[in-house]
Amino acid sequence: MDRRAFLLLTLAGCADPQLEPTLTQVAGTSPGPAPPPAGPAPVVSGDPNFDAWLAQFKPKAVLAGVPQEVVDRETAGLTPDTGVVASDGRQPEFSKPVGDYVKGTVSDVRISQGRQFRDQLPYLPGIEQAFRVPREIVLAVWAMESAFGKVQGDKDIVRCLATLAADGRRRGWAESELISALKIIATGEQTRARLKGSWAGAMGQTQFLPGVYLSTAIDGDRDGHRDIWGSTHDALASTANYMAKAGWKPGESWSREVLLPTGFDYSLTEGAREALPVWTGRGVKRADGLPWSAADQASSASLILPSGYTGPAFLIFPNHAAIMKYNNSTAYALGVGLLALRFGGEGPLVTPWPAETPLSRTDRVLAQESLVKLGYDTGGVDGAIGPKTRVAIRAWQQANRIPADGYLTSPMIQSMAMQAAGMAAPPQ
């Protein structure tokens, strides 16, 4: 954001005081005390709510350890970015199916580029050895977050976070990240102009929030600066450090496509993690036909069916949860994991993603409303099909003798709505 300084100019009289009558001579009274000199007029953004928020935030930032001069300088002339508020409040009308998302993510072009980087970047082996995180995972995050550094965002992070904080929906989080951004500037490690990224506050080639930058960024190339914008070495080393801190377990898988036997109990989907021998005892096998590693045999996993029982099935290990700490989305974590496997030379999925119909937000809300009327707990009616809603869907499916995979379809929504209205018997 352009920063502007405002200066008030006062015009002084030029007349000769010997030729002009004084105030005393004109009014016949004694002059009072001279008024204090006028200071600079306070700069306001034009948005009263933003200005009120900023007034209470500035002392809070100082108390948090940001020097007063830095707070004053970086907030001078600060105005909200209306586009940020619009982006934060925007909720897509249609929910993109996981299969469509992953197919777009694990593209042939991206796989080819990732394999080239895997073979050509000389510092990847050192990063892998130092943090014990597979280079393929690090490259997959890089690909997902910025298209291998090409799309980092050009928003002023300070202005974006200030806008989000003033808006109020996520004030505590946004203020904390804004204070972290100001601390980065205060240390002199990076300038305000360097703190560029997305409207949501994420920065650089691997989209770190300011707080994560302070705690986790690494000077991989040892030039004295943690530069996640211009140094790919720094960005990838920082990502590996993040994954290690997130609990990455060296040697274990993150997700594996599996084949389920006929008659499998789909209600086990998204349940608690269980030891791998428990799953193999139920007839679950690796889709590629290879044996499980010793590390996986000693670990635990849970089952997910992101596109229902007709689509690919996955056992997800604790490392899948580490990826989700980067972005709390099953689709994102699957995209990173599957992309990493392809970077490492593995082939495509054995079970293809089925053709799926995107569900509108109106349909998702209708499903939740109908389930609530039928006595199921969805955790709220917000149009977001989260874990609690999927538990309700599985319970409804079981009650209606439908494979209980927790996957919602348009015909199911219509059946739920008709049942809730008392217009139809349960489907057989």
Disulfide bonds with the S-S distance in Angstrom:
none
